[in-house]
Amino acid sequence: MDIGIDQIGFYTPNKFVDMVDLANARNQDPNKFLIGIGQDRMAVADKTQDAVSMGINATAEYLDQVDLEQLGLLIFATESGIDQSKSASLFVKEALNLPARIRTFEIKEACFALTASLQVARDYVRAHPHHSAMIIGSDIARYGLATAGEVTQGAGAISMLIKENPAIIALEDGHTSHSENINDFWRPNNLATAVVDGHYSRDVYLDFFKSTFKPFLAEKQLQVSDFAGICYHLPYTKMGYKAHKIAIEGQDDETVKRLSDNFQLSAKYSRQVGNIYTASLYMSVLSLLENGDLEAGDRIGFFSYGSGAMAEFFSGKVVAGYQKRLRPALHARMLKERIRLGVGQYEDIFTEGLEALPENVEFTSDANHGTWYLAGQEGYVRQYKQK
C-alpha cells in the first residue's frame, strides 16, 4: 500500500524585508547575505500572524479537497507554540470546523518536528488504511536584531494531507536516523529569541547529513544517481548547499548537473521567505515540485534536521499527475504581492513581536480578504478571525 503526500498548502505573511536593505542598514556587503547566506528576502510576521494563524491559512488552501469523513488525525508541529499546555492544533481544528472525533496534538523537536509528524501520520494511515491524517508545520524564526542570526529569520507554514494512494509523493519504505544531545541551538522558556552557535550548528548539520545519507544509500542499495533531486532542511539556502556538495562529490557530470539544477529550484521559495524552522524542508520540496520538471516515478531524497539534535534521511517517488494538486500561480502571487518593509518598520514589528500579549487586546489586519489572523486576546485566550 502506497502512503504519502496527497495535498500541500503553503502560507507566509504579507510582509518582507529585502536583504540588500538589511545589509546596508547593518553596514554589511549585500553579497554576504545574497551569496554568502543565500537569501534575497525574509518574511516578517506582524502581531496579527502567529504559528496558529499561519497554520490555518496553509491548511485552508486545500481544505475543500479533503474528505472530512476520512480525516482521523491532526498534528501541529512547531517550536513557536502559543501555550505551554494546550495544543495549537485545537485552535486550527475549531477555526476550520474539523470533526470533533479526530485525534489531535502538538509535537516539538526543533526543525525535525514536522518530519516526526509525517512519520506518525504515515504509521497511522498504515494502521487505518481508509483514514487520512493532516500535519502542519508552522513557525516564526527569531534570533534578534543586529545579531549574527538575524539574516536567517523568517515566518511561514506548510500543511500536508497524508493518505493511502497519494496524489503527489508516495513515501518509500526505510529511513536512517541519527540523534545526540548537543547544544547548537535552543530557546529557554525565559527567552523570546533563540540561543545559537551558528558555526557549531552548521558543522553538526553536515556531520548528521553524512551520518544518515551514506547509511541510507547502503541500506537501500541505492546510488546517488538514482535520485532526481535531494531536498534539504534549509534554515538558509547556503547551509543546504554545503550538504549538497557532499552528496554530489565524485558523481558523474549528468548526476551533478541534475541534482545541482534541482537543488537551485528547491531553494527558490526559501530565498524569498527565509527560515520557517520545522516546515523549511517541506517548503523546499514544494519549491522543487512547483518550479521543477519532475516525471512520474522520479525519486526525491529528504534530509530532515532539527537542532538539539535529530536528523533523518528518507525518500519518496513522484506520483503521475502530481501537478494537478499543486498551486504554483497562487503561491507566486502570494510572494509577489507582499509589502516591502523599510528596515525601521521591520525593527518595530520585530520588537513588538517579543512582547507578551496583554490579558485583553484587539487587533486589526491589513492582510487580503479571506486570510485568517490573530484578532487579539480575551482573558488570555487567543482569538482568531477570518478577514
Helices and strands as residue ranges (DSSP letters): E 3-11, E 15-18, H 19-25, H 30-31, I 32-37, E 41-43, H 51-60, G 63-65, E 71-77, H 88-95, E 103-107, G 110-112, H 113-127, E 132-141, G 150-152, E 154-164, E 169-171, E 176-179, E 185-186, E 195-196, H 198-220, G 224-226, E 229-232, H 237-248, H 253-266, H 268-273, G 277-279, H 280-291, E 299-306, E 310-318, G 322-325, H 328-336, E 339-340, H 343-353, E 361-362, E 372-378, E 381-386
